[in-house]
Structure formats: structure tokens, C-alpha cells
Amino acid sequence: MCGIVAYVGQREALPIIIKGLKRLEYRGYDSAGVALLNSDGLNVYKKKGKVSDLEEHLLDQKNLKSHIGIGHTRWATHGEPNDRNAHPHYSQSENLALIHNGIIENYASIKQDLLNKGYTFNSDTDSEVFIQFIEDIKKNANCTLEEAVRLALHKVVGAYAIVIMSKEDPNLLIAARKGSPLVIGVGENEHFLASDATPIIEYTNQVVYLDDFQIAIIRDNKLQLKNIENVENTPYIHKLEMELEAIEKGGFEHFMLKEIYEQPKSIADCLRGRLDAKSGRVVLGGLRDYMNKFEHADRIVILACGTSWHAGLVAEYLFEEFARVPVEVEYASEFRYRNPVIREGDFVIAISQSGETADTLAAIELAKSKGAIIFGVCNVVGSSIPRATHAGSYTHAGPEIGVASTKAFTAQISVLTMMALMLGHRRGTITESNYMMLLNELEQIPSKVEKALKSAKLIEEISAKFKDARNFLYLGRGYNFPVALEGALKLKEISYIHAEGYPAAEMKHGPIALIDEEMPVVFIATKDSSYEKVVSNIQEVKARKGKVIAVVTEGDHDVKNMVDHVIEIPDTHEAFVPLLSVVPLQLLSYYIAVMRGCNVDQPRNLAKSVTVE
Ligand code: F6R
């Protein structure tokens, strides 16, 4: 949550910062601001709304030329979204400016101390307290800014990624992180800082990922890293593999639509080099050192939030069916505040697209403290979760920029499917012939997703009929139950229509009371082991005049004759159906949201990576 961009070097800072903020807008978009330093001093410009509103505001300003600057796009935590609460924030003297991503939990007591000393505040934010606090320490201890930042970091409780600039030192940026991401791009005589690599990739592929409790001092184009105890650390330069096209819309109207259409490729990328159906090999490099623990696990515990949690639910079915190992899927936010039982034989899997979700990170730390081995399934390379886990596999879906997760979900399921098949094979819980057949079928999934996407036009037409509905019900059974949850979540988050996902058989225990001629019900009724039962549930809804949209296996005429609309997907093994059946549901929510005039890529109140709890 919140996007940070900063630049110092030979070029003009403002265009780089604005472009970077637009790339980071998926992290928060309720206000934006920049601070620039030139002969007119250290000036802050900020505006409620999108980065484009800030740009408009900047048109009226003079002398924006600067070779150093910081910028921020906000997702409000403390204080409503308005101009005052937008970042950057000045210190009392206006000699310092700060941008901050995270939450300072003890800000109220620090603020009270500063108020007692006569400080005044221009915003309601914890971030302004942070920079005032740093300035107060600098004044009282009569120390350098670097020292004051270090002393302040010892006192604040919470999460932060910060970048600070100073009027007194036009070639200095100081940054620090704990719990919120910060990447430093190292160019030739220039440095970039950002919440993720997307604003940087255009200029350099050399990056340093700041660690928790590390401070970066960029002075006169030299980068120095120190820990909070003032011990110098050698920067480790990573080479970014990301391509610029991956973070652009590439002719699609929205990132979400582009990402839905990317799924044949993203699933293929995820399987590539790991799955070889001919030789019957599944290789996940990340598992190598922990294979013994994985193979002999008594239980698998999965930690995740939101869509990633739904992928975890699919994995529960996969691991139990193929490897006969019990699985528990936990909301990370609940797990972290219980006193969960973690035993010697448990193998913990944490799933996260962003790799930054605060609750998932905290749940990982708790499980680690109880002696668990944690395996990460993440998409963003170099993010916090892959660094906090013992081992892991990246999903290789490429940057996911639309706030509603689509291609990350199918890539997560692809990794988890490979893990389940590999485990079943090693444990001898699937026969060799079944194993070979399953690997073969899994290899066909990218082309089957391609085929599923061919229904887009039909789904657009169906969407037009239901765009004004006030509620939706999504029902599925077995492997399609988590897909029903995911379909409902997609619709809620981008179209703001209330939707609920249920196991189809649970309908009779309550939700059936909601059914009338106004209620659209989406059934996932593919030809699998619970097909007949789901068909009975469809009849129950039709008997009560509900409007049914059914996702069916191609060639299914029985359901077609029973319901209002059918969307066909290719046939596959029941365990792989979620990879196909979720596609029409993604498209349904997309088209409905577009027709309702919603901002699909940046739905209200949401942010892509939830770095606060
Ligand atoms: C829904 C969505 C969220 C995320 C959740 C976890 O479309 O994107 O529900 O799935 O915030 O995020 P990650 O996977 O980054 O941990």
C-alpha cells in the first residue's frame, strides 16, 4: 500500500517521478505528491486524487526543475484522503521532506511529546509525526540527519519504507525500511528508489533490495548501506529479469483484461522447465533442500489471504487427493493472532502474489517461531515473503498490475498442482500411469485456457443482461467450490455488486431463501464427480425462478436446456478444472464492472499489496 518513488542523479527528477508514480498507482490512488529541491528551495506539491490530478496541479507551478526529488501515491491509513494528508510531509522547519509507506503504531505518544514541546502539525498522519520526530532528534542531539534517522528508527514501532530529502544537502537521499518494500535502482551516476521495480526497469536493471532495519544513504551518487546499529553492509546487486512491455497495457483497455488474456502464457511460463510430461519429471528447484521434510510431512498448513487463500483451498483438494496428506488452509490474518498448533511433521506453505502482504508475513514469522519450515509460493521476485521463507517457488506470472488478481491465481494453482503431483508420485499415492496421464493433461492446460478465452464475446453479452443486478450467488462443488468463492470476490471488488460464493450443497441450508426471479446464480457445473448433484441444485434454483448462468464442460446439452445462459470450457481432468473454470468468471466480473462504469484496475478502497494489517 502506498507507492514510493525517488530520484537523484543527472536527469530531471520530476518526469521520472511522475511516470514512476503512475506505474505504482495500483498501490494506492487517493492522493499523490512530490518534493523537489532547486534554487527556490525545498518545495512540496500535493493533491487529493490520482497522479493525473497532481500533474494538472503542477501545470500552474513554476521552476520545477530539480535533479533530486521524492514522490508518493497514497492509500490512506491515518487521516482522510485530502491535500493536507497527502505526502510528502515537511518537518517543522520545512528543511526536511519525507515520504512513507506503512504505519507507525506509536505515533500518538510521539506526537503528544512533540505537541508538548510546541510543535504544530499540518496533517492527521503518522508520517508527519515521523519526520517531525526525526528533526526534533537532530536538533536535540545536534547530530547528522543520518544519525537522527537511525535514532528515530530505534524508537518507532510499526512498519515503514521511508525516503527523506534535506534542503541543507541537495545531493542526499536517506531511505530505510521495515516491513514495507523498497528497491534501489543503481544507474550510472544516478539512483532510483521505488516500492517495486516497475518505475526503475526503464532506466536500469541493476537493483538492490533493501532489507528490514537497513538504511540506505545515497550521497553524491554513491550508495552506502548500513544497518540500524550503524554497521556498514555491502550492497548486493541483483539483475532484474523483467521486460518493460510486461508493465504496459499492450493495446488492452485495462491491465486486468490484459492479464486475463495473458493466462495461457503465464501458466506456460510457470510450467516451463519444471514439468516434463514425456519423461514424467516435475522439478521445483526451491524444494530441493527440503524434499525430505516435504515428502514425509504429516500435515500441510497453507497460509494466505484473499485470492491467494482461494488458491490455497484448491491446493487442499489437490494435496489430499493426490498425496493423501491432510491440509489446513488458514487465513493468515486469523492464524497470526491465534496460538496455532504447529508440529514437528508440518510443512507450511505461504502463498502471496505480491510477497508483501503484512498478515501473511506475520503468520510466517509466527510459524517460524514455532519451528516450522516455510515454503513460499510468490509472484514478485525479491519481495519480502520469498526472503522471509526457507525456500520457495516463484509463480513466474509476470507483473500483475490490475488490482483484482487473475493470472497470479492460475499461476499459484499451477505451482501447487505440480507440488501435489510430485508429492503423490514420491509417496506412491498415485499410480505411475495416472501420474503420467495427469502430467500430460497439465501440459495441455495453457492451450485449453486459450480456448476458454474464446467465449469472451458471449460473456460480454451475458454481462449486459446482468450489469444492474444488486446481488449474485456463485455455487460450485469440490474443486469448483474455491472457484465460486473467487468468482464472487472478483465481482464484488471491481463492480461493487454484492456477491457470495457457496458450496452448491450448502445452498439449502440458508442461501436458497434469497432466490427469486431477481437473483442471478452462477453455477460451475462441469462434468466431474459432483456433476449430478450440482445439476439437482440448478433445478432447485430454477424451480424458484432464479436466473442461472452455468459454466459447463463443452458439449453439455443437459444443463444448456435447463438454464438461462451457458458458457462452455474445454474438458480436462477434474483436478485441473479451476484453471479453466475461473476464466469465464474473471471475464464476467470484468465486463460487468466496465459496463457499470467502474474503474476496473483501481477499484475504490483497494490496493494491490496490503502492507498494513
Ligand atoms: C483479490 C486480491 C486480494 C489478494 C490479497 C492477498 O483480487 O487481489 O484478495 O489476493 O490481498 O494478496 P497477496 O496474494 O499479494 O498476498
Boltz pocket constraint, residues with backbone or C-beta under 6 A from the ligand:
constraints:
  - pocket:
      binder: B
      contacts: [[A, 305], [A, 306], [A, 307], [A, 308], [A, 309], [A, 351], [A, 352], [A, 353], [A, 354], [A, 355], [A, 356], [A, 357], [A, 360], [A, 403], [A, 404], [A, 405], [A, 406], [A, 489], [A, 490], [A, 493], [A, 607], [A, 608], [A, 609], [A, 610]]
      max_distance: 6.0
